Amino acid sequence: MKQIRIIGGGLAGPEAALQAASLGCEVALYEMRPTRSTEAHQTADFAELVCSNSLKSESENTAPWLLKQEMRRAGSILLAEADASAVPAGHALAVDRVEFSRRVAARIASEPRITIHREEVTALDPEESGTLTILATGPLTSPALAPNSSVSPAPTTSPFTTPSPHRRRRHHRHGPRLHSCPIQDEPEGWL
Ligand SMILES: Cc1cc2nc3c(=O)[nH]c(=O)nc-3n(C[C@H](O)[C@H](O)[C@H](O)COP(=O)(O)OP(=O)(O)OC[C@H]3O[C@@H](n4cnc5c(N)ncnc54)[C@H](O)[C@@H]3O)c2cc1C
């Protein structure tokens, strides 16, 4: 039986894990939270939406609608769970983020071919044979695997001009504020 190691329990990792398991693969799913978190995640949940709970437009013939339709036809499990977690949002598909994560976690828990490892993967072994590795660690991959990657797009204000920063709470009324600021100069070390 094919062994697959999937690193990352955000959105891409669980989708890959569930699809691979449904095809008969033995899956080892690695997620570093809660042992180590990122600058943006707030929970240890699988499929945490780190920002907006909107999966964008459901208006026919828009690009986000087309992408979701293609994913539905391809059998996306996470999109099915998003549909099942939908909350009213006009022409968009928005989800109850807690319910969405809960449903995805339940799907993973009910799949005996998936073994969960709550640990940070700190190295990849290119010589390793027999196991396919899917790297699904997203934009906030831990420094051990991506020492030169970009950092969270929620920086301090110091390297930025702030003539009119846009401040907004993205999660809920009492959540942390994010500041969107125009960039004038490239900060030192910017990649
Ligand atoms: C601040 C912020 C705001 C964003 N806002 C939006 C938005 O509004 N809309 C939008 O579409 N996208 C937004 N994004 C992008 C968003 O992150 C992606 O759309 C989505 O989360 C990508 O899914 P993913 O599975 O690739 O990565 P993630 O959902 O980030 O999942 C990656 C997982 O890998 C884990 N991981 C990382 N390194 C390791 C390691 N070494 N070992 C084990 N586990 C590891 C992480 O803990 C995480 O759970 C935002 C990103 C950030 C940082």
Ligand as a Chemical Component Dictionary entry (heavy atoms), coordinates in Angstrom:
data_LIG
# 
_chem_comp.id                   LIG 
_chem_comp.type                 NON-POLYMER 
_chem_comp.pdbx_formal_charge   0 
_chem_comp.three_letter_code    LIG 
# 
loop_
_chem_comp_atom.comp_id 
_chem_comp_atom.atom_id 
_chem_comp_atom.alt_atom_id 
_chem_comp_atom.type_symbol 
_chem_comp_atom.charge 
_chem_comp_atom.model_Cartn_x 
_chem_comp_atom.model_Cartn_y 
_chem_comp_atom.model_Cartn_z 
_chem_comp_atom.pdbx_ordinal 
LIG C1  C1  C 0 -2.400 36.885 7.947  1  
LIG C2  C2  C 0 -2.938 36.107 6.765  2  
LIG C3  C3  C 0 -4.171 36.440 6.234  3  
LIG C4  C4  C 0 -4.703 35.733 5.143  4  
LIG N1  N1  N 0 -5.944 36.062 4.667  5  
LIG C5  C5  C 0 -6.490 35.353 3.654  6  
LIG C6  C6  C 0 -7.809 35.609 3.190  7  
LIG O1  O1  O 0 -8.498 36.484 3.708  8  
LIG N2  N2  N 0 -8.292 34.871 2.158  9  
LIG C7  C7  C 0 -7.542 33.890 1.570  10 
LIG O2  O2  O 0 -8.021 33.234 0.654  11 
LIG N3  N3  N 0 -6.314 33.613 2.010  12 
LIG C8  C8  C 0 -5.771 34.310 3.017  13 
LIG N4  N4  N 0 -4.516 34.029 3.467  14 
LIG C9  C9  C 0 -3.799 32.995 2.814  15 
LIG C10 C10 C 0 -4.183 31.711 3.519  16 
LIG O3  O3  O 0 -3.169 31.385 4.437  17 
LIG C11 C11 C 0 -4.381 30.621 2.520  18 
LIG O4  O4  O 0 -5.453 30.945 1.658  19 
LIG C12 C12 C 0 -4.646 29.263 3.124  20 
LIG O5  O5  O 0 -4.579 29.193 4.521  21 
LIG C13 C13 C 0 -3.581 28.395 2.539  22 
LIG O6  O6  O 0 -3.830 27.076 2.936  23 
LIG P1  P1  P 0 -2.601 26.108 3.161  24 
LIG O7  O7  O 0 -3.151 24.782 3.516  25 
LIG O8  O8  O 0 -1.671 26.198 1.994  26 
LIG O9  O9  O 0 -1.797 26.747 4.389  27 
LIG P2  P2  P 0 -2.259 26.886 5.907  28 
LIG O10 O10 O 0 -3.727 26.967 6.012  29 
LIG O11 O11 O 0 -1.448 28.002 6.491  30 
LIG O12 O12 O 0 -1.801 25.496 6.550  31 
LIG C14 C14 C 0 -0.439 25.165 6.701  32 
LIG C15 C15 C 0 -0.304 24.354 7.969  33 
LIG O13 O13 O 0 1.037  23.839 8.047  34 
LIG C16 C16 C 0 1.459  23.917 9.399  35 
LIG N5  N5  N 0 2.933  23.898 9.374  36 
LIG C17 C17 C 0 3.761  24.862 8.939  37 
LIG N6  N6  N 0 5.046  24.472 9.012  38 
LIG C18 C18 C 0 5.032  23.202 9.535  39 
LIG C19 C19 C 0 6.050  22.242 9.856  40 
LIG N7  N7  N 0 7.364  22.503 9.665  41 
LIG N8  N8  N 0 5.689  21.047 10.371 42 
LIG C20 C20 C 0 4.367  20.760 10.591 43 
LIG N9  N9  N 0 3.356  21.641 10.302 44 
LIG C21 C21 C 0 3.689  22.844 9.766  45 
LIG C22 C22 C 0 0.833  25.191 9.932  46 
LIG O14 O14 O 0 0.715  25.152 11.341 47 
LIG C23 C23 C 0 -0.524 25.179 9.236  48 
LIG O15 O15 O 0 -1.519 24.552 10.008 49 
LIG C24 C24 C 0 -3.966 34.694 4.555  50 
LIG C25 C25 C 0 -2.700 34.350 5.089  51 
LIG C26 C26 C 0 -2.202 35.046 6.187  52 
LIG C27 C27 C 0 -0.866 34.659 6.733  53 
# 
loop_
_chem_comp_bond.comp_id 
_chem_comp_bond.atom_id_1 
_chem_comp_bond.atom_id_2 
_chem_comp_bond.value_order 
_chem_comp_bond.pdbx_ordinal 
LIG C1  C2  SING 1  
LIG C2  C3  SING 2  
LIG C2  C26 DOUB 3  
LIG C3  C4  DOUB 4  
LIG C4  N1  SING 5  
LIG C4  C24 SING 6  
LIG N1  C5  DOUB 7  
LIG C5  C6  SING 8  
LIG C5  C8  SING 9  
LIG C6  O1  DOUB 10 
LIG C6  N2  SING 11 
LIG N2  C7  SING 12 
LIG C7  O2  DOUB 13 
LIG C7  N3  SING 14 
LIG N3  C8  DOUB 15 
LIG C8  N4  SING 16 
LIG N4  C9  SING 17 
LIG N4  C24 SING 18 
LIG C9  C10 SING 19 
LIG C10 O3  SING 20 
LIG C10 C11 SING 21 
LIG C11 O4  SING 22 
LIG C11 C12 SING 23 
LIG C12 O5  SING 24 
LIG C12 C13 SING 25 
LIG C13 O6  SING 26 
LIG O6  P1  SING 27 
LIG P1  O7  DOUB 28 
LIG P1  O8  SING 29 
LIG P1  O9  SING 30 
LIG O9  P2  SING 31 
LIG P2  O10 DOUB 32 
LIG P2  O11 SING 33 
LIG P2  O12 SING 34 
LIG O12 C14 SING 35 
LIG C14 C15 SING 36 
LIG C15 O13 SING 37 
LIG C15 C23 SING 38 
LIG O13 C16 SING 39 
LIG C16 N5  SING 40 
LIG C16 C22 SING 41 
LIG N5  C17 SING 42 
LIG N5  C21 SING 43 
LIG C17 N6  DOUB 44 
LIG N6  C18 SING 45 
LIG C18 C19 SING 46 
LIG C18 C21 DOUB 47 
LIG C19 N7  SING 48 
LIG C19 N8  DOUB 49 
LIG N8  C20 SING 50 
LIG C20 N9  DOUB 51 
LIG N9  C21 SING 52 
LIG C22 O14 SING 53 
LIG C22 C23 SING 54 
LIG C23 O15 SING 55 
LIG C24 C25 DOUB 56 
LIG C25 C26 SING 57 
LIG C26 C27 SING 58 
# 
